[in-house]
């Protein structure tokens, strides 16, 4: 029988080496310092800050995780998580606070005595929490009943969204440049329309020998001339930028975007179908022991709801709607809550 390897570190795991790879269990009597990349079978540590962690069977952070990314092939437990992303195959347990974080688990997220604040939680089997704090500007999003995206799902999604964003940026820039060209031409037309009346006024002043008045108008004519020159320069610059931008748009790989989008949607569809199969054996729910504030977004496998009011001591589920009107049509679902735990 192969002996299990246990690695003990008295003090902090130092950032000067940057990368650490341990084949067995890692027990750190201190913190993981900023900048570390660590992989191990399992890890126990006091604090984690600005680190990238990969564990195969589980991780226990006694105090706090800050500004880090953690992936666990097993479970995960911590006292607090802030500004971090945690992914786990098994249960995620957080004792006190999850703030401005992203949590993904294919099991349950258990924060029974703690608070979710301004965070997004995706827990396939459900969420058990004391308090949820959202704001209108930054609502929490709680997703249940849906398998979490794996690394390949994330990669394809990121690539697809990045290409879509780049395409939108190009077209937004083209729209902005065309607006500048339009506004410049309008200004040019306006100035041209003023020229005959200005020329007539100058002739009149000359005939009347009102040279002092003509001198007083010099700053106005200078300002008008500067505006004409500035408008012409803006127009020339915009035309040049438009030509370059059109070239970038023509060179954009639309075929690659279409292929990536198709793959992203197929993988998403497959994940939804696998999630539906899992739900035949479980009923995902959100159990709120304290309160869940207004603006919180609840996402199920089929339905979505944004809370309009604060609720207390509720159990939230995605429920299939049975009614005579839609009987025999496509199944309908909605998010409902019950005042029972």
DRENLUMZA-42034 format. One record per residue (C-alpha): x, y, z; residue in three letters; residue number from 1. Coordinates in pm, whole numbers, plus 50000, padded with zeros to 5 digits. Each point is the difference from the previous one (the first is absolute). Layout:
N
NODE     u     v     w residu num
NODE     X     Y     Z    ALA NUM
...
//
This chain:
341
NODE     u     v     w residu num
NODE 50000 50000 50000    UNK   1
NODE 50141 50337 49895    UNK   2
NODE 50072 50233 50291    UNK   3
NODE 49823 50336 49984    UNK   4
NODE 50242 50293 49969    UNK   5
NODE 49953 50288 50243    UNK   6
NODE 50204 50319 49963    UNK   7
NODE 50025 50235 50300    UNK   8
NODE 50107 50365 49972    UNK   9
NODE 50063 50196 50320    UNK  10
NODE 49920 50360 49908    UNK  11
NODE 49898 50156 49668    UNK  12
NODE 50030 49850 49655    UNK  13
NODE 50234 50259 49847    UNK  14
NODE 49929 50176 49673    UNK  15
NODE 50362 50020 49885    UNK  16
NODE 49983 49654 49839    UNK  17
NODE 49659 50076 49847    UNK  18
NODE 49904 49644 49893    UNK  19
NODE 49957 49702 50234    UNK  20
NODE 49888 49648 49914    UNK  21
NODE 49946 49751 50281    UNK  22
NODE 49894 49639 49922    UNK  23
NODE 49824 49949 50336    UNK  24
NODE 49831 50189 50282    UNK  25
NODE 50138 50347 50082    UNK  26
NODE 49962 50142 50353    UNK  27
NODE 50118 50361 50038    UNK  28
NODE 50028 50150 50351    UNK  29
NODE 49973 50348 49853    UNK  30
NODE 49881 50170 49681    UNK  31
NODE 50042 49961 49626    UNK  32
NODE 50169 50324 49896    UNK  33
NODE 49895 50217 49702    UNK  34
NODE 50124 49881 49661    UNK  35
NODE 50014 49627 50080    UNK  36
NODE 49873 49729 49765    UNK  37
NODE 49940 49680 50196    UNK  38
NODE 49876 49651 49912    UNK  39
NODE 49960 49709 50242    UNK  40
NODE 49776 49708 50090    UNK  41
NODE 49848 50209 50281    UNK  42
NODE 50092 50316 50190    UNK  43
NODE 49945 50133 50351    UNK  44
NODE 50111 50361 50057    UNK  45
NODE 49919 50308 50210    UNK  46
NODE 49956 50268 49729    UNK  47
NODE 50029 50026 49622    UNK  48
NODE 50065 50327 49817    UNK  49
NODE 50049 50067 49628    UNK  50
NODE 50075 49635 49925    UNK  51
NODE 49906 49739 49740    UNK  52
NODE 49921 49664 50165    UNK  53
NODE 49918 49658 49852    UNK  54
NODE 49914 49708 50229    UNK  55
NODE 49887 49654 49901    UNK  56
NODE 49800 49892 50305    UNK  57
NODE 49922 50302 50222    UNK  58
NODE 50114 50316 50176    UNK  59
NODE 49947 50158 50344    UNK  60
NODE 50081 50369 50057    UNK  61
NODE 49973 50069 50373    UNK  62
NODE 49958 50375 49962    UNK  63
NODE 49968 50196 49675    UNK  64
NODE 50042 49980 49621    UNK  65
NODE 50063 50333 49826    UNK  66
NODE 50052 50087 49631    UNK  67
NODE 50069 49637 49905    UNK  68
NODE 49885 49723 49767    UNK  69
NODE 49949 49651 50140    UNK  70
NODE 49897 49681 49820    UNK  71
NODE 49924 49686 50202    UNK  72
NODE 49927 49652 49866    UNK  73
NODE 49838 49930 50338    UNK  74
NODE 49852 50234 50259    UNK  75
NODE 50101 50339 50136    UNK  76
NODE 49966 50168 50340    UNK  77
NODE 50090 50350 50124    UNK  78
NODE 49896 50259 50254    UNK  79
NODE 49987 50293 49755    UNK  80
NODE 50037 50058 49626    UNK  81
NODE 50044 50343 49843    UNK  82
NODE 50059 50104 49639    UNK  83
NODE 50082 49642 49902    UNK  84
NODE 49879 49716 49779    UNK  85
NODE 49956 49650 50145    UNK  86
NODE 49902 49691 49799    UNK  87
NODE 49938 49660 50158    UNK  88
NODE 49845 49668 49904    UNK  89
NODE 49872 49933 50352    UNK  90
NODE 49849 50216 50276    UNK  91
NODE 50133 50351 50063    UNK  92
NODE 49971 50104 50365    UNK  93
NODE 50049 50365 50105    UNK  94
NODE 49952 50085 50366    UNK  95
NODE 49982 50380 50012    UNK  96
NODE 50004 50211 49683    UNK  97
NODE 50009 49976 49620    UNK  98
NODE 50048 50349 49858    UNK  99
NODE 50050 50108 49639    UNK 100
NODE 50081 49639 49907    UNK 101
NODE 49910 49737 49739    UNK 102
NODE 49920 49653 50133    UNK 103
NODE 49940 49688 49786    UNK 104
NODE 49922 49651 50127    UNK 105
NODE 49830 49692 49857    UNK 106
NODE 49877 49918 50351    UNK 107
NODE 49876 50242 50272    UNK 108
NODE 50120 50337 50125    UNK 109
NODE 49956 50011 50378    UNK 110
NODE 50020 50339 50176    UNK 111
NODE 49750 49915 50271    UNK 112
NODE 50124 50255 50256    UNK 113
NODE 50154 50245 49757    UNK 114
NODE 49927 50267 49739    UNK 115
NODE 50012 50020 49623    UNK 116
NODE 50069 50361 49898    UNK 117
NODE 50025 50132 49643    UNK 118
NODE 50101 49655 49873    UNK 119
NODE 49897 49745 49736    UNK 120
NODE 49941 49642 50114    UNK 121
NODE 49938 49702 49772    UNK 122
NODE 49923 49684 50198    UNK 123
NODE 49843 49713 49808    UNK 124
NODE 49837 49830 50301    UNK 125
NODE 49909 50313 50193    UNK 126
NODE 50101 50280 50236    UNK 127
NODE 49954 50018 50377    UNK 128
NODE 50071 50348 50138    UNK 129
NODE 49911 50231 50287    UNK 130
NODE 50004 50345 49835    UNK 131
NODE 50021 50129 49642    UNK 132
NODE 50081 50366 49934    UNK 133
NODE 49946 50148 49653    UNK 134
NODE 49986 50350 49861    UNK 135
NODE 49824 50132 49690    UNK 136
NODE 50340 50082 49846    UNK 137
NODE 50160 49666 50096    UNK 138
NODE 49743 49728 50066    UNK 139
NODE 50096 49652 50110    UNK 140
NODE 49922 49728 49746    UNK 141
NODE 49915 49659 50146    UNK 142
NODE 49982 49712 49750    UNK 143
NODE 49874 49653 50090    UNK 144
NODE 49926 49680 49808    UNK 145
NODE 50264 50064 49735    UNK 146
NODE 50333 49818 49966    UNK 147
NODE 50294 50240 50017    UNK 148
NODE 50202 50067 49686    UNK 149
NODE 50329 49809 49986    UNK 150
NODE 50336 50143 49890    UNK 151
NODE 49928 49938 49631    UNK 152
NODE 49654 50158 50034    UNK 153
NODE 50161 50306 50158    UNK 154
NODE 50266 50019 49731    UNK 155
NODE 49748 49981 49713    UNK 156
NODE 49767 50247 50171    UNK 157
NODE 50283 50249 50062    UNK 158
NODE 50120 49969 49640    UNK 159
NODE 49648 50047 49864    UNK 160
NODE 49919 50302 50222    UNK 161
NODE 50340 50155 49928    UNK 162
NODE 49943 49975 49623    UNK 163
NODE 49645 50134 50030    UNK 164
NODE 50128 50291 50211    UNK 165
NODE 50276 50076 49749    UNK 166
NODE 49752 49996 49712    UNK 167
NODE 49765 50234 50187    UNK 168
NODE 50291 50234 50081    UNK 169
NODE 50092 50025 49631    UNK 170
NODE 49643 50083 49897    UNK 171
NODE 49956 50246 50289    UNK 172
NODE 50320 50178 49896    UNK 173
NODE 49880 50014 49639    UNK 174
NODE 49669 50147 50114    UNK 175
NODE 50184 50261 50208    UNK 176
NODE 50227 50096 49708    UNK 177
NODE 49704 50030 49763    UNK 178
NODE 49831 50226 50254    UNK 179
NODE 50311 50222 50009    UNK 180
NODE 50004 50017 49619    UNK 181
NODE 49630 50086 49991    UNK 182
NODE 50032 50271 50269    UNK 183
NODE 50306 50149 49827    UNK 184
NODE 49822 50018 49666    UNK 185
NODE 49699 50163 50166    UNK 186
NODE 50228 50259 50161    UNK 187
NODE 50168 50063 49664    UNK 188
NODE 49663 50056 49832    UNK 189
NODE 49896 50238 50275    UNK 190
NODE 50319 50205 49964    UNK 191
NODE 49961 50007 49619    UNK 192
NODE 49645 50125 50038    UNK 193
NODE 50131 50291 50210    UNK 194
NODE 50264 50107 49747    UNK 195
NODE 49776 50195 49754    UNK 196
NODE 49841 50208 50277    UNK 197
NODE 50341 50058 50162    UNK 198
NODE 50152 50103 49667    UNK 199
NODE 49708 50241 49938    UNK 200
NODE 50047 50145 50351    UNK 201
NODE 50371 50060 49941    UNK 202
NODE 49932 50175 49668    UNK 203
NODE 49743 50217 50170    UNK 204
NODE 50241 50093 50281    UNK 205
NODE 50270 50086 49745    UNK 206
NODE 49763 50218 49804    UNK 207
NODE 49898 50177 50317    UNK 208
NODE 50369 50024 50099    UNK 209
NODE 49932 49845 50341    UNK 210
NODE 50351 49866 50035    UNK 211
NODE 49990 49998 50381    UNK 212
NODE 49700 49771 49996    UNK 213
NODE 50179 49777 49750    UNK 214
NODE 50301 49986 50233    UNK 215
NODE 49775 49899 50289    UNK 216
NODE 49873 49711 49790    UNK 217
NODE 50352 49862 49946    UNK 218
NODE 49989 49768 50307    UNK 219
NODE 49668 49859 49879    UNK 220
NODE 50138 49928 49654    UNK 221
NODE 50312 49844 50153    UNK 222
NODE 49788 49777 50221    UNK 223
NODE 49786 49904 49701    UNK 224
NODE 50308 49921 49794    UNK 225
NODE 50144 49788 50287    UNK 226
NODE 49676 49805 50019    UNK 227
NODE 50011 49936 49625    UNK 228
NODE 50359 49875 50023    UNK 229
NODE 49923 49786 50304    UNK 230
NODE 49693 49852 49833    UNK 231
NODE 50200 49923 49686    UNK 232
NODE 50273 49830 50205    UNK 233
NODE 49738 49795 50190    UNK 234
NODE 49836 49904 49672    UNK 235
NODE 50328 49888 49842    UNK 236
NODE 50094 49802 50314    UNK 237
NODE 49656 49837 50014    UNK 238
NODE 50014 49902 49631    UNK 239
NODE 50344 49843 50052    UNK 240
NODE 49883 49816 50314    UNK 241
NODE 49689 49878 49820    UNK 242
NODE 50205 49848 49719    UNK 243
NODE 50222 49814 50250    UNK 244
NODE 49702 49887 50204    UNK 245
NODE 49815 49866 49697    UNK 246
NODE 50312 49799 49919    UNK 247
NODE 50000 49855 50357    UNK 248
NODE 49629 49914 49967    UNK 249
NODE 50061 49830 49665    UNK 250
NODE 50290 49803 50155    UNK 251
NODE 49791 49891 50300    UNK 252
NODE 49968 49622 50004    UNK 253
NODE 49621 49965 49995    UNK 254
NODE 50025 49631 49910    UNK 255
NODE 50204 49932 50314    UNK 256
NODE 49746 50192 50210    UNK 257
NODE 49713 49796 49853    UNK 258
NODE 50182 49671 50071    UNK 259
NODE 50088 50107 50356    UNK 260
NODE 49645 50116 50066    UNK 261
NODE 49858 49671 49871    UNK 262
NODE 50238 49798 50220    UNK 263
NODE 49917 50219 50302    UNK 264
NODE 49624 49954 49949    UNK 265
NODE 50034 49623 49943    UNK 266
NODE 50206 49957 50317    UNK 267
NODE 49749 50211 50193    UNK 268
NODE 49709 49795 49865    UNK 269
NODE 50179 49676 50097    UNK 270
NODE 50063 50134 50352    UNK 271
NODE 49632 50095 50036    UNK 272
NODE 49888 49654 49882    UNK 273
NODE 50237 49825 50243    UNK 274
NODE 49876 50230 50277    UNK 275
NODE 49639 49905 49924    UNK 276
NODE 50089 49630 50032    UNK 277
NODE 50158 50060 50341    UNK 278
NODE 49686 50180 50122    UNK 279
NODE 49798 49679 49972    UNK 280
NODE 50173 49888 50320    UNK 281
NODE 50031 50330 50191    UNK 282
NODE 49800 50317 50058    UNK 283
NODE 50233 50302 50003    UNK 284
NODE 49899 50281 50235    UNK 285
NODE 50123 50312 50177    UNK 286
NODE 49946 49997 50375    UNK 287
NODE 50015 50347 50159    UNK 288
NODE 50015 49979 50380    UNK 289
NODE 50011 50378 50050    UNK 290
NODE 49919 50246 49721    UNK 291
NODE 50053 50039 49625    UNK 292
NODE 49989 50359 49875    UNK 293
NODE 49814 50149 49707    UNK 294
NODE 50177 50009 49660    UNK 295
NODE 50150 49652 50053    UNK 296
NODE 49979 49797 49678    UNK 297
NODE 49892 49634 50016    UNK 298
NODE 50082 49777 49704    UNK 299
NODE 49874 49644 49964    UNK 300
NODE 50043 49751 49719    UNK 301
NODE 49696 50140 49816    UNK 302
NODE 49881 50313 50183    UNK 303
NODE 50135 50331 50127    UNK 304
NODE 49878 50260 50250    UNK 305
NODE 50129 50325 50146    UNK 306
NODE 49864 50061 50349    UNK 307
NODE 49801 50320 50046    UNK 308
NODE 49991 49981 50379    UNK 309
NODE 50203 49872 50294    UNK 310
NODE 49895 49655 50120    UNK 311
NODE 50066 49829 50333    UNK 312
NODE 50032 49632 50089    UNK 313
NODE 49903 49858 49662    UNK 314
NODE 50068 49700 49783    UNK 315
NODE 50030 50087 49629    UNK 316
NODE 49943 49740 49728    UNK 317
NODE 49945 49977 49627    UNK 318
NODE 49648 49860 49960    UNK 319
NODE 49823 49851 49699    UNK 320
NODE 49673 50181 49931    UNK 321
NODE 49695 49781 49957    UNK 322
NODE 49692 50169 49848    UNK 323
NODE 49719 49908 49763    UNK 324
NODE 50067 50289 49760    UNK 325
NODE 50351 49883 49901    UNK 326
NODE 49937 49628 50046    UNK 327
NODE 50170 49793 49731    UNK 328
NODE 50229 50285 49893    UNK 329
NODE 50366 50055 50090    UNK 330
NODE 50073 49960 50372    UNK 331
NODE 49994 50330 50188    UNK 332
NODE 50202 50078 50312    UNK 333
NODE 50032 50289 50243    UNK 334
NODE 50197 50094 50309    UNK 335
NODE 49788 49977 50315    UNK 336
NODE 50070 50037 50371    UNK 337
NODE 49841 49840 50302    UNK 338
NODE 50003 50114 50360    UNK 339
NODE 50132 49671 50124    UNK 340
NODE 50352 49873 50044    UNK 341
//
